[in-house]
Amino acid sequence: MEPEPIVDLVDSVYTSTIEGSVELSWTAVSDDALTEAASKYWLKYSKYNVSASDLGKMSSESDFIDTGFTYYQTWTPLTPKSLEKKFVAGLPPGDTLIFSLKAGDESSPVRWGILGNEPGYCIFELLLDFNPDIRGNHWLPLFLLFVTLFGMCK
C-alpha cells in the first residue's frame, strides 16, 4: 500500500535571506500502518505560467511525472504526524515556482502516494532591489507582488 498524500505543503520563503532558497514544511504521512513512516520523498517544481490553464501546477499524476524539475534530495521522513521542515536551495532566483511533494514506501519498485488535494504551492522569490533587468523593465517585482497579494497561484 502506498503512503498517504501530503496535503499541507507550505513555505516560509519570506523568512529566507538567501536568494533562490525556501524552507518547505508539511506534516509527515504514514505508509502501510498509521505509525509506519514513509521511506522517501519526491519533490518536484515547475515555473508559474500565466498562460497555462492550471498556471503551471502539476495538477495530475501524469503532470507530476512528465513535467517540472525534480529536486534531488536524500531526506528521511519523520514519524507520521510530525512537522517536517526542509531547506531547499539552488533554485532559480527571481522565478515564481510551484512545488509538489509525494511520499514513497520501501518497496521495489517504489510505490508513491498520490498527489494531495492541493498539489502545488507557489514560491515567490521577490527581489528586494527594484533595479531594472537588462531590458530596463521594472514591472517584474511589482507583478510578483500583485500575484502574492491577490492569490493568483495557490
ZISUL-V860202 format. One record per helix or strand. SS is the DSSP state (@ for helix, = for strand). FROM is the first residue (numbers start at 0). LEN is the number of residues. If there is no record, write none. Layout:
BEGIN
ss=[SS SS]
from=[FROM FROM]
len=[LEN LEN]
END
This chain:
BEGIN
ss=[= @ = = = = @ = = = = = @]
from=[9 12 21 29 36 39 60 68 82 95 111 120 138]
len=[2 3 6 1 1 8 6 3 6 9 1 4 12]
END
